Amino acid sequence: MVKEAISVYDAYILNPVAGNGYALETMSRIEAVLKERGIPFRVCRTERPGHAAELARALSRDPEVRAVVSVGGDGTSFEVAGGLAGSACPLGIIPAGTGNDFIKSAGIPKDPLAALEVILRRRCAPVDLGILNDRCFLNVCGTGFDVTVLDYAESLKSRFRGLMPYFLGLLKAVAHYRPVHLCLEADGLREEGDYLICSVANGRFIGGGIPICPAAQVDDGLLDLVLVRNVPRYRIPLYLPGLMMGKILSFRIARHLRVRSVSFVGRGLRVNADGEIFPMDEARFSLRAGSVNLIR
């Protein structure tokens, strides 16, 4: 008796609100290419926060699914990655959000159609997945000045994509800057103080392309901790060019450590995880080395 062949396809998880409509436009272009080439696919739309992870988890168990592709921004990608973590199902990324920072560290093209060609070539490599308390992240987490920038950038995303909303948000954040007070522990290091920036990185970029940790690697099995001490508000503009050009670690106020785990405690913290902001009083970070099979 001859077994019937399984019909296989790629599943695209689309965040319809990503990029203020750009993700929808991008998916239409992707669909046109796939239909023209006769490549089987299925599109699943997210309906709420966390839905992308649920969809990815279910799809990873379907033997007919060859790969699961995130179509949206960094927030969509980290949800999909969390749903696929530990499975053999590959993750593809079509950048269609506002910042699209993780792709810059992973070597995925910015142009969606070029990213599609990468996905169709199916060259996979394992990358690390960060864990913040009970949620996953692919790129960078942190608290401090960068979260204030994100707050102001959010209101500008309806008018701009790429770096511009973050650049304008950065200027506003300077005027409203307040340091964050943390009790911090990282691989045995313990300290307490006021910080301008505390970033825990798997990738290198935040805010549409700001290189917060130029030395970070997405597949080295380690987290990169970037600490920048508090400075008076009037001195912050002196450091902004260095931050924008990836030279923040050359300043005496900054430190870079490679660690396996990090935790920090502070009252009323607001922590950025791949562009999404979560309130908490304690943040615990760890890493699942090589747990995501990324197409890149």
Secondary structure in CASP SS format (residue, H / E / C, confidence):
PFRMAT SS
TARGET T0000
AUTHOR 0000-0000-0000
METHOD secondary structure of the structure
MODEL  1
M C 1.00
V C 1.00
K C 1.00
E C 1.00
A C 1.00
I C 1.00
S C 1.00
V C 1.00
Y E 1.00
D E 1.00
A E 1.00
Y E 1.00
I E 1.00
L E 1.00
N C 1.00
P C 1.00
V C 1.00
A H 1.00
G H 1.00
N H 1.00
G H 1.00
Y H 1.00
A H 1.00
L H 1.00
E H 1.00
T H 1.00
M H 1.00
S H 1.00
R H 1.00
I H 1.00
E H 1.00
A H 1.00
V H 1.00
L H 1.00
K H 1.00
E H 1.00
R H 1.00
G C 1.00
I C 1.00
P C 1.00
F E 1.00
R E 1.00
V E 1.00
C E 1.00
R E 1.00
T C 1.00
E C 1.00
R C 1.00
P C 1.00
G C 1.00
H H 1.00
A H 1.00
A H 1.00
E H 1.00
L H 1.00
A H 1.00
R H 1.00
A H 1.00
L H 1.00
S H 1.00
R C 1.00
D C 1.00
P C 1.00
E C 1.00
V E 1.00
R E 1.00
A E 1.00
V E 1.00
V E 1.00
S E 1.00
V E 1.00
G E 1.00
G C 1.00
D H 1.00
G H 1.00
T H 1.00
S H 1.00
F H 1.00
E H 1.00
V H 1.00
A H 1.00
G H 1.00
G H 1.00
L H 1.00
A C 1.00
G C 1.00
S C 1.00
A C 1.00
C C 1.00
P C 1.00
L E 1.00
G E 1.00
I E 1.00
I E 1.00
P E 1.00
A C 1.00
G C 1.00
T C 1.00
G C 1.00
N C 1.00
D C 1.00
F H 1.00
I H 1.00
K H 1.00
S H 1.00
A H 1.00
G C 1.00
I C 1.00
P C 1.00
K C 1.00
D C 1.00
P H 1.00
L H 1.00
A H 1.00
A H 1.00
L H 1.00
E H 1.00
V H 1.00
I H 1.00
L H 1.00
R H 1.00
R C 1.00
R C 1.00
C E 1.00
A E 1.00
P E 1.00
V E 1.00
D E 1.00
L E 1.00
G E 1.00
I E 1.00
L E 1.00
N C 1.00
D C 1.00
R E 1.00
C E 1.00
F E 1.00
L C 1.00
N C 1.00
V E 1.00
C E 1.00
G E 1.00
T E 1.00
G E 1.00
F H 1.00
D H 1.00
V H 1.00
T H 1.00
V H 1.00
L H 1.00
D H 1.00
Y H 1.00
A H 1.00
E H 1.00
S C 1.00
L C 1.00
K C 1.00
S C 1.00
R C 1.00
F C 1.00
R C 1.00
G C 1.00
L C 1.00
M H 1.00
P H 1.00
Y H 1.00
F H 1.00
L H 1.00
G H 1.00
L H 1.00
L H 1.00
K H 1.00
A H 1.00
V H 1.00
A H 1.00
H C 1.00
Y C 1.00
R C 1.00
P C 1.00
V E 1.00
H E 1.00
L E 1.00
C E 1.00
L E 1.00
E E 1.00
A E 1.00
D C 1.00
G C 1.00
L E 1.00
R E 1.00
E E 1.00
E E 1.00
G E 1.00
D E 1.00
Y E 1.00
L E 1.00
I E 1.00
C E 1.00
S E 1.00
V E 1.00
A E 1.00
N C 1.00
G C 1.00
R C 1.00
F E 1.00
I E 1.00
G C 1.00
G C 1.00
G C 1.00
I E 1.00
P E 1.00
I C 1.00
C C 1.00
P C 1.00
A C 1.00
A C 1.00
Q C 1.00
V C 1.00
D C 1.00
D C 1.00
G C 1.00
L C 1.00
L E 1.00
D E 1.00
L E 1.00
V E 1.00
L E 1.00
V E 1.00
R E 1.00
N C 1.00
V C 1.00
P C 1.00
R H 1.00
Y H 1.00
R H 1.00
I H 1.00
P H 1.00
L H 1.00
Y H 1.00
L H 1.00
P H 1.00
G H 1.00
L H 1.00
M H 1.00
M C 1.00
G C 1.00
K C 1.00
I H 1.00
L H 1.00
S H 1.00
F C 1.00
R C 1.00
I C 1.00
A E 1.00
R E 1.00
H E 1.00
L E 1.00
R E 1.00
V E 1.00
R C 1.00
S C 1.00
V E 1.00
S E 1.00
F E 1.00
V E 1.00
G E 1.00
R E 1.00
G E 1.00
L E 1.00
R E 1.00
V E 1.00
N E 1.00
A E 1.00
D C 1.00
G C 1.00
E E 1.00
I E 1.00
F E 1.00
P E 1.00
M E 1.00
D E 1.00
E E 1.00
A E 1.00
R E 1.00
F E 1.00
S E 1.00
L E 1.00
R E 1.00
A E 1.00
G E 1.00
S E 1.00
V E 1.00
N E 1.00
L E 1.00
I E 1.00
R C 1.00
END
